[in-house]
């Protein structure tokens, strides 16, 4: 084995764990003061959750999965979406923080919906997503 080949092997072996970790690492919480200051104006009553579910099916299911588990068909296109049904996922994010993620987006995969989904509907989506961990 020549030195160049040995060097390449070491490089690949060293990079592998980092690559795998990047793939499996769950999304980080999106905490920010602006979101924490926002309070949800839409009460999480059944009608709101149902409305949120309807929007979710059209706009979000392809990545976030049928039941919000982060296993939609497009979920591996880029980042790995969180499992909304996992209580640990909630990261303690407030309704307002989730609202800002959906309105403003966070990554190229999770783009903002400002101008596409009215703000009231975004709150319905927040109420739906929050309802998933309670099941
Ligand atoms: C093209 C795929 C895609 C679509 C469509 C999509 N998302 Fe996402 N979403 C992602 C990915 C990937 C992440 C993880 C981004 C990160 O935090 O790094 C994410 C993150 C999120 C988060 C933050 C999760 C956390 O851990 O804080 C919320 C909330 C969210 N999405 C809601 C929605 C809603 C609601 C819709 C529909 C209106 C939607 N997403 C549509 C891919 C998508």
Boltz pocket constraint, residues with backbone or C-beta under 6 A from the ligand:
constraints:
  - pocket:
      binder: B
      contacts: [[A, 27], [A, 28], [A, 29], [A, 30], [A, 55], [A, 56], [A, 59], [A, 60], [A, 61], [A, 62], [A, 63], [A, 64], [A, 74], [A, 75], [A, 78], [A, 79], [A, 80], [A, 81], [A, 82], [A, 89], [A, 93], [A, 98], [A, 101], [A, 102], [A, 106], [A, 107], [A, 108], [A, 109], [A, 110], [A, 111], [A, 113], [A, 125], [A, 129]]
      max_distance: 6.0
